[in-house]
Every structure is written in structure tokens, then in C-alpha cells.
Amino acid sequence: MCSCLLRIKYKAQGEPPALIPFDDEAGMQSRIDELKGLDTVASVQVFRLAETIQRKEVWENVPA
């Protein structure tokens, strides 16, 4: 499971935004530093995982 996402928007018209998942903060920060150096990148949004909702199923005994 990823702990954060980067959404990258590019300057070029018609080029769709990209979503990149990261499992660690250091990897994410390294990628942000690389993106800052690219002239084609218009913006970088950082989304950090704040909550996880998970389906749970429980077996129960039912009277006959």
C-alpha cells in the first residue's frame, strides 16, 4: 500500500496529469527534487495517506 501520491501537471497542452505512488517519504522527496528541475512540469501536488477504510467480514454462528 502506498503512503503518498504525487500528481504531476505538465505545461504542454494535451499531456494528462500523472499520478505516482510512493511507499516512503525519502523516495517521494527525491522524485519531487527531480521534477523541480524539469522545465516541462507546471505543478506537483502531494497527497499523504490520512485514513484507510478496509472491509472486514466476520463469521457468526446462527441458531438453527
N, C-alpha and C positions, 0 to 999 in steps of 0.2 A: 504494500500500500504506500502511495506517495504521501509525503508530509507537506509538500508545497507544489504549486504550479506557477509557471511563468507564461504570461500571454504577451506575445510579441506582435506589435503592429509595425508594418513596413511603410515607407514613404511612397513606394511605387503603387500607382493605381492598379487595381485588379488583383494584387497579390493579397491573398487572405491572411488574417492573423494566424499565428501558430501557437499551440499550447504545448508546453514541455513540462513533464512531471519530474520531480526530484525527490529522492529519499533522504537526502542530507543537506544541511544548511551550507556546508562548505562547497559542495558541488554546485549548488544553486548560485552562490555568490560569485564563484569562478566564472560561471556562464554569463551572469549579469555584467561582469567586468569585460568579458569578450564582446558582448553585444553593444556596450557603450562605445567601443572603438569602431563600430561599423557605421558608415555613412548612410546605409540603406534602412536603418532602424529608426522609426519615429517615436516609439514608446515601449516600455516594458512594465507590465503590471505584475505584482507579486500577490499570489493568493496562498495564505497559510491555512492548513487544516485546523479548524477550531472545534469540530464536532464530528463524531461518527455515529451513524444510526445503523444498527445491524439487526437483521431478522433472527429471532430465536424461536425454536419450536420445542415444545415440551410434551413428552408422552405422559398421559394420565390414565389411571385405572378408572374405568367407567362401570358402575354397578350393572349387573346383568338383569 
